[in-house]
Amino acid sequence: MTEMAKSHHQWSGETGYINEEMMAKYLGSAKSRIYYIVGPPKMVSGLHSMLNESGVDDDDIRTEDFSGY
């Protein structure tokens, strides 16, 4: 979740943007996994780039983007 200060709902889970530090916290090594990224085009593109920069091969990344929601 992001921008919790603007929300009227409570959230006790993780907050902030998905980044390399958050991935390492929950996954350890980024390699040897299959990643599925679904969401708005800019988010999908950003996460795909981040995974590539972390050493994840394109063959291990599945994407689908959607807009207009």
SERO-4910 file (N, C-alpha, C, O; in steps of 0.05 Angstrom, whole numbers):
BEGIN
 pado doro    nc1    nc2    nc3   cac1   cac2   cac3    cc1    cc2    cc3    oc1    oc2    oc3
  Met    A     17    -24      0      0      0      0     18     25      0     39     26     12
  Thr    A      8     44    -14     22     70    -14      2     92     -7    -22     88     -8
  Glu    A     12    115      1     -4    138      8    -25    132     29    -48    140     26
  Met    A    -18    118     50    -37    111     71    -47    136     85    -69    135     97
  Ala    A    -32    158     85    -41    182     98    -67    193     85    -82    207     98
  Lys    A    -72    186     60    -95    195     46   -119    176     49   -141    181     40
  Ser    A   -115    153     62   -136    133     64   -152    136     90   -141    145    111
  His    A   -177    128     89   -194    128    113   -195    100    125   -208     96    145
  His    A   -181     81    112   -182     53    121   -155     47    136   -135     59    130
  Gln    A   -157     28    154   -133     19    168   -118     -2    152   -131    -18    137
  Trp    A    -92     -3    154    -76    -23    141    -52    -29    158    -37    -11    166
  Ser    A    -48    -54    165    -26    -62    182     -4    -77    167     16    -85    179
  Gly    A     -8    -80    141     12    -94    124     34    -75    115     37    -53    124
  Glu    A     50    -85     96     72    -71     85     62    -45     71     41    -45     59
  Thr    A     78    -24     73     71      1     59     96      9     43    118      2     49
  Gly    A     91     25     23    112     35      6    112     22    -21     96      5    -27
  Tyr    A    131     31    -38    133     21    -65    150     -5    -65    168     -8    -49
  Ile    A    144    -22    -84    161    -46    -87    187    -38    -99    188    -25   -121
  Asn    A    209    -45    -85    236    -38    -95    254    -61    -88    245    -82    -78
  Glu    A    279    -58    -95    298    -80    -91    301    -88    -61    303   -112    -55
  Glu    A    300    -69    -44    302    -74    -15    278    -91     -5    281   -110     10
  Met    A    254    -83    -14    230    -98     -6    231   -127    -18    224   -146     -4
  Met    A    240   -129    -43    241   -156    -55    261   -173    -39    255   -197    -33
  Ala    A    284   -162    -32    304   -178    -17    294   -186     10    300   -207     20
  Lys    A    278   -168     23    267   -174     49    249   -199     49    249   -215     67
  Tyr    A    233   -202     28    214   -223     27    222   -247     10    213   -269     14
  Leu    A    240   -243     -9    248   -264    -28    276   -274    -25    283   -296    -35
  Gly    A    293   -258    -13    322   -265    -14    333   -260    -41    332   -238    -51
  Ser    A    343   -280    -54    354   -278    -81    331   -275   -101    311   -289   -100
  Ala    A    335   -256   -120    314   -252   -140    315   -273   -162    296   -277   -177
  Lys    A    338   -287   -164    341   -307   -186    327   -333   -178    319   -337   -156
  Ser    A    323   -349   -198    311   -376   -196    282   -376   -188    273   -394   -174
  Arg    A    268   -355   -196    239   -353   -191    226   -345   -217    239   -335   -235
  Ile    A    200   -350   -219    184   -340   -241    167   -317   -230    154   -319   -209
  Tyr    A    168   -294   -243    154   -270   -234    130   -264   -252    132   -265   -277
  Tyr    A    108   -257   -240     84   -249   -254     78   -220   -246     74   -215   -222
  Ile    A     78   -202   -266     73   -174   -260     48   -166   -276     47   -168   -300
  Val    A     28   -156   -261      3   -148   -273     -5   -121   -261     -5   -118   -237
  Gly    A    -13   -102   -278    -21    -76   -267    -19    -55   -289    -18    -60   -312
  Pro    A    -20    -30   -280    -18     -7   -298      9     -9   -314     29    -18   -303
  Pro    A      9      0   -339     33     -2   -356     59      8   -343     79     -5   -345
  Lys    A     58     32   -331     83     43   -319     93     26   -296    117     22   -293
  Met    A     75     14   -280     83     -3   -258     96    -28   -269    117    -37   -260
  Val    A     83    -40   -289     93    -65   -301    121    -60   -313    139    -76   -308
  Ser    A    124    -39   -328    149    -32   -340    171    -27   -319    193    -37   -321
  Gly    A    164    -12   -298    183     -7   -277    192    -31   -262    216    -35   -257
  Leu    A    174    -49   -255    181    -73   -241    197    -92   -259    216   -105   -250
  His    A    189    -93   -284    204   -110   -303    233   -101   -305    252   -117   -304
  Ser    A    237    -75   -307    264    -64   -308    280    -69   -283    303    -77   -284
  Met    A    267    -66   -260    279    -71   -234    289   -100   -232    311   -106   -223
  Leu    A    271   -119   -241    279   -147   -240    302   -153   -259    321   -167   -252
  Asn    A    302   -141   -283    324   -145   -302    350   -135   -289    371   -148   -291
  Glu    A    349   -111   -277    373   -100   -264    383   -117   -240    406   -116   -233
  Ser    A    365   -133   -229    372   -151   -207    383   -177   -217    390   -195   -201
  Gly    A    384   -181   -243    395   -205   -255    374   -225   -263    382   -248   -270
  Val    A    349   -219   -263    328   -237   -271    326   -237   -302    324   -215   -313
  Asp    A    326   -260   -314    324   -263   -343    295   -258   -352    276   -265   -338
  Asp    A    292   -246   -376    265   -242   -387    248   -267   -389    224   -266   -387
  Asp    A    261   -290   -393    247   -316   -395    233   -323   -369    215   -340   -368
  Asp    A    241   -310   -347    229   -316   -320    209   -295   -311    201   -294   -288
  Ile    A    202   -277   -330    183   -255   -323    159   -256   -342    162   -257   -366
  Arg    A    135   -258   -330    110   -257   -345     96   -231   -339     94   -224   -315
  Thr    A     86   -217   -359     73   -191   -354     46   -189   -369     41   -202   -389
  Glu    A     30   -172   -357      5   -164   -370     -2   -137   -359     -3   -133   -334
  Asp    A     -6   -118   -376    -13    -91   -366    -41    -84   -375    -51    -93   -395
  Phe    A    -53    -66   -359    -80    -57   -365    -82    -28   -356    -68    -19   -338
  Ser    A    -99    -13   -369   -102     15   -362   -132     21   -362   -148      5   -371
  Gly    A   -139     45   -353   -166     54   -355   -184     44   -333   -209     43   -337
  Tyr    A   -173     36   -311   -191     27   -289   -197     48   -270   -212     44   -250
***
